[in-house]
Amino acid sequence: MANFSKPSEHRFTVEVYQNAHLPEGGREVDAIVTVTATGGGTMAETPLASRTPLVPHQSPASYGQRAAGPDAAVVVMVDCSGSMDYPPTKMRNARAATAAAIDTLRDGVAFAVVAGTHQAKEAYPGGGRLALADATTRQQAKDALRKLTPGGGTAIGTWLRLADRLLESSEAPIRHGILLTDGRNEHEEPDALRASLKVCAGRFTCDARGVGTDWEVKEVTGIASALLGTADIVADPAGLSADFTRMMENAMGKEVADVALRLWTPQGAEVQFLKQVAPSLETLTERRVDAGPRIGDYPTGSWGDESRDYHLCVRVPAAAVGEEMLAARVSPVLPAPAGSSPQVLAQGLVRAFWTDDLAASTSLNPQVAHYTGQAELARVIQQGLDLRRSGDIDGATAKLGRAVQLANRSGNEDTAKLLAKVVDVVDAATGTVRLKAKVTAEAQMTLETRSTKTVRVKK
């Protein structure tokens, strides 16, 4: 484990868990890399409003001396389509939830509210700008929320592009969106939403929520995935205020912007994949940005006081027994202006040793085994639900039975409870289940939306 202390309050550490032993001719090296940031928002001696986030364009000597200005900017996108009036409590709860989120903003944070239908409109403050949170602007925003009424269609890509333009007007290093929808994105082509996500990716992060049960899970989770945020279902609109408050509290805890995970690999080695495996599953392999010879950066978004686990698989050149090599160097980094070196926040080393000891080379590292199982758990849940929708009862039973077995084996109690609403569990240890004859839309959508949430291995 290696770590580097920064002149700021945040400190990053990297821990690597692996079985580095390979048999003669073995080439694939697996490792779980835990990245942890500490020393920021949750520390009692450091008031939240007084902290200065790490800003990519600053040199280390300038940390803590950033010019006055907002350190975070947030845009809340509220679905105001016609379906939000069925039932009317849905719109009322959406307004109340947005008001609760606004109350959670700390003073000085830049913010705006967007009303989303088949077009995007600035609900507050207007004029293509952001407001700075204080008692007056919070009240003004809540007054504006009372004027929001449902009507029109749904074109989420337009909401995201307006949020992007508003956030671009701020120099705040932390830029975040919160998006609420209750329906499918029916008033723009799927390609239009994908294009909007491509434009917005890397410019701001976004949490997405579906309220009720008439929205498309893959649309909402796809938005959160592309923009490095979280996705969830709020089946009962009455739960929106509590959920929005938690989301905004989490956004206010982010202090280190635009962190990338930098991988160096030696000549002849190839990165097979890089996945975030905790607190949720997210494939990062295709998001690589080349940063030099045998160096790639993978975006991870903004960080507060938190820890995340990543599964790295590297294919190295074959070697003889007794040889060893450095298979990868893993470093969270902050970007720097063109021509400057990035700021390395910590470093972890992934190694390979070739041995003729069969026991050593075939032993599976517990962390790697655990997260391999968690990835399979998410995969078989998705497959099982798809098969159930298509009418393949036997196939769905087999896949969801395997999911029950994996959830039981890994101690993923939350997922096990969600599965029990879709299948009758006969024997969790063997994965013997029966599909329930009737399953509510809420139960199925909740299981699908939360299937990528993982439990961490006990280290």
N, C-alpha and C positions, 0 to 999 in steps of 0.2 A: 504494500500500500504506500502511495506517495501523496503528499499534499503540499500546496503552496499557500502561505498566508498572504492576503492582499492588504494594502493600506486601508481598504474599506473594512466594514464589519463582517462581510460575508467570507466564509472559508469553505473551499471545496475539497473533498477527498474522493479518492478512487480506490476501490477494493476489487481484486480479481479472484474469482473462485473457479478452479478448473482441475481436471486431471491432466497434467502436462505430458504424461507418458504415452508414447505411441509405439505400436509394434513395428518391426522392421518393414519399411515400405509404406507405413501409415502416413496419411497426408492431411486428414481433417482434424483441426484443433477447435474444440468448443470451450467457451468460457462465459461465465456470468459476470458482468461488470456492474458493480454498484457505485453510483455517483451520488454523493450527499452534499447538500449545501446547508450550512449552519451559520448562526451568528447574526441573523437579521431580525425579521418581524416578530418572531415569537419570543424573543428575549425580553424579559420584564424590564431590564434596565435601559432598554432602547425604545423610547416612545415611537409609535408607528409614524406619526406625522413629522418627526424630526429626522428620519433617515434619508440618506441620499443614495439612490440606486446606482449601480455600476452602469456607466454609459459607454458604449463601444468607442466613440470618437475621442474619449479622454485618455490622456496618459496616466499611468499610476500616480504620478505626483499630483495630479489635479483632482483625484478622488476626494470627495468631501468639500470641493470648492466649486461645484457646478453653479453656473449662473442661475439667478432666480427664475423660476418658471415651473410649470406643472411637471411632476415626475411620472404621472400616469394619465392616460386618456382613455375613456370608455364610451362606447356608443351602444345603447340598448335598442334593439330592433323588435318592435311589437307587431305581431300579426293583427291587422285590422280588417281582414277580409270578411265577406258576408257570413261565412260559417261561424265566425266568432260570436254571432248572435244566437247560436243554437247549442245549448241554452244561453240566455242572456247573462247568467252568472259567469260564463267563461270570460266575456269581455270585462265585466266588473272585477273579476279576480286578476286579470292581466293588468288592469290599471293599478290595482292595489299592490300587486307584486312589483311593478316597475317603480311605484312610489317608495316601497320598502327598500328596493335596491338603491334608489337615489339617496335615501336617508343614510345608507351605509357608506356612501362616498365620504372620504375624509376631505377636509377643507383644502382647497387648492387644486384638486384633481379636475382635469378638463373632461366635460361630458356633453352628450347630446342624446336626444331620443328621436328615433325614426319610426314613422308609421308606415307599415308595409301592407300593400295590397298588390294589384297587378302593376303598380308603380310604387316608387318610394318617395315619401314626403318627409320633410323636416318638421317634426312636431314641436321640438324645442332645441336650441333657442332660435333657430332660423338664420337665414342670411349666409349659409354656407360656413358657419363657424361653430365653435364649441364654447360652452360657458364654463366658468371656473366655480367649483362647488363652494358655496357658503350658505348661510341661513336664508338669504334672499333668493338666490338662484334655485335652491332646492324647492322653496315654496312656489316660485314661478313655474318650475317644471311640473310640480304636482298640480298646479292650476291648469296647465296645458293638457295634462293627462285626462282631466275631466271632460275635455272636448273631443276626445277620441271616440269615434263611433264606427261600428262595423259596416262594411259595404265594399263590394268589388271582389277581385280575384286574388291569385297568389302567384307572384313572380319573385322568388327569393333572390335570384341573382341580382336584380335591381336594388334590393335592400343592401346587399353586401357591397355593391359598388358605391352606393351613397355613403355607407359607413366608412369605406376606404378613403373617399374624398375628404370626409370630415376629419378622420384621424390624421390624414396627411397634412392637414393645416396646423397640426400641433407638433412641437418639437419634443414632446414627452417621449422618453425612451420606452416606456411600457405602454403598448397600445392593445386594447382588448375590446372585443365585441361580445354581447349577449344577445342571442336570437331565439325568439319564441314563435312557433308556428302550430296551427291546429289542423292543417290540411296538407294535401299533396300539392306539389309545385306544378299546377296545371296550366298556368298562363304564360309559360315560356318553355322552349324546347330544352330537353336535357343537355344538349350541347351548350346552350346559353349559360346554364348554371355551372357546368364544368369550366367554361371559359372564365366566368367570374371568379370561381375558386382559384383558378390558375393565376389570375391577376392579383388576387388578395393574399395568396400564400406567401409567407415570409414577411408580409407587411403588417399584419396584426394577427393575434390569436382570437379564437372565438369559441365560446361555449354555446351549444345548441340544445334546445328543449322542445319536445313535442307534448302538447297538452291535449287531453282526451285520447281517443283511439282511432281517429280518422286520418292520421298522417302516415307517411311512408317511412318506415324505420331506416331503410338503406339511404334515403335522402338525408335524414337528420344526422345519422352517424357518419355519413360521407362528408358532410360539411364540417363536423367537429374534427374528423380525421385530417382532412386537408389543411385545416387551420390550427392544428395542434391544440385543440380544446377538448372539452368533455361533452358527452351526449347522454341524455337520460329521458325517461318518460315521466310526466306528471299526469297520471290518469285522472285524478280528481283536481279540478281547477282550484279547489280550496287550499291545496298544498303549494300553490305557486309562490306565495309570499315568502314562506320559509325557504323554498328552494332558491329563489332569486337572491335572498339575503345571504345564503351560504355561498352562492356563486360570486357575489360582489365582494364578500369578505375574502374569499380566496384570491380574487383579482387584486384586491388592495394589499395582499401579502406578497405579491410578486415584486422583486426589487432588482433582479439581475436580468437584463434584456438580451435577447438574441444569442443565447448560448448555443454553441455547436459542439457536437462530439467529433473530435478529429481522430482519424485512424491512420496510422503509418504502418505499412507492411513492407517486408523486405523484397528484394528482387526475386521474381518467380512465384510470389505468393498472391493469392486472390481472395478477396472478401466474398464468401458465399452468401452471407446475409448478416444483417444487423436488425434486431427487433427490440423495441421496448417491451419488456415482459411484466413490469410492475410499475405503477399500480394498475395499469391496464395494458392490453396487447396493442401494439402499433408497429407495423412494418416500416422500417426506415430505409431499407436497402435502395429503393429506387429514388430516394431523395438526395443521394450523394451529389456533392458539388466538388469537383476536382480542385485541390488547393496546392498542387505541386507534384513532383515525381513520387508516385506511390503513396500519395496523401489524399484523403478525401474527408470532407466535412459533411456532417449529417445534422440538420437543424433540430433543436429540441425546444425552442420557444423560450419563455421567460420562467425564472425560478424564484421561489421564496425559500423558506426553511423547509426542505423536503428531501426525500431520497427516492431515486428511481433505479430500477434494475434493467439491464440490457443483456440480450443473448447474442454473442458474436461467434460466428463460425468462419474460420479462415482455412483455406486449402494451401498447404505449403509444399515445397518440393520434397520428394522422398529422400530419406537419408538412411545411413547405416546405423546399426546398433552402436550405442556409445556416443553418438553425435547429439548436439543440442543447438538450438537457435532461438532467437527472439522472433516470435511469430507475429506480434503486433504491439504497437504502442498506442494506448488510448488516452486522450486528453480532452477534457472540456475546455473550450477556448472562447474568448470574446473576440469578435471581428475587429478589424482595425482599418483605417483609411488605406486607400491604394498606395502601395509602396512601403507600408509599414508592416511589422510582424504582428500577428495576433497575440493576445495576452493569454498565456497558458495558465490555467487555474489549478490544475492538478495533473497527475499522470499515473497510469497503471500499465503493467507489462504482462503480456500474454506469452507464455513460453512453450517450447516443444522439446521433449527429450525422447530419444529412441532407445527402446529396451527390449531384451529378449525375455523379460519377466512377464509371463502371461497374466498373472494375477494383477500386476500393476497396470498393464496396458489395457486390460478389459474392464477395469473398475470404473463405473460411471459416477462422476461427481454428483453428490446429492442435489446441489443447486441446479445443475444442468438438467438432471432427471426431473426435478420438480417442475421447472418451467417448460420443459418439453411436454410434460403431461398437461399443463395449463393451456398451452397452445392447442393441443389435440382436443381438449375439453371445449374450447371455443369453436373449433372447426366442426366437431361432430354435432354440437347444438345447432349451428347454422344449417348443416346438412340435414339433420333430423327434422327441423321445422320446415325446410323446403320440401322434403319428401312428404311430410304430413299434408302440406297444402296441395301437393300434386296428387294425393290420394294413394300413395304407396305406403300402406299401413305397415307391412312387414319391414320395409327399409327404414321407415321412421322409428319403429320400435327398436330395431337393432342399434341405430345411431344414438337415440336418446337413452337407451339402456347403457351403452358405453359411456355416455356423458354422466349418468348417475354413478357408475362405477368410479370414474375418474374424480368426480367431485367428492365422493366419499373417501377415496384414497388420499387425496391431497388436503382434506380438511376444509374445502371450500363450502362452508355451511350456507352462505347466502345463496350461491348458485344451486345448491342441493334443495333448498326450500322453494326456489322458483321452479325447478324441475318437477317437484312434487305437485305443482299445480297443473302440470301438463300430462304427467304420467302417474299411474299407481305403482308405487315401488314395492315389489315382492321381496327382493333381496338386493340391497345396495352393494354388497361386497362383490357379487357376481354380475351385477348389472341386469338382473331380471326384472322387467317392468311390463306393464300393460298400458297402452294409450288410453287416456280418459275419453269417454264418448263425447262429452261436451267440455270444451275449453273456452273460457272467455277471451275476447280480443285483448283485454288488458293483461291477462296472464301470459299469453303468447308473445305480445309485443314487449312486455317487461323482460321476459327471458331473452328474447332476441337482442334487445337494446343493451342489456347488461351482461351479455355472454362474454364480452372481452374483459370484464373486470376480474382481476386475479387476486389470489392471496399470496402473501410473501412467504418464502421458505424460512423456517427457523434456522438461523445460522449459529 
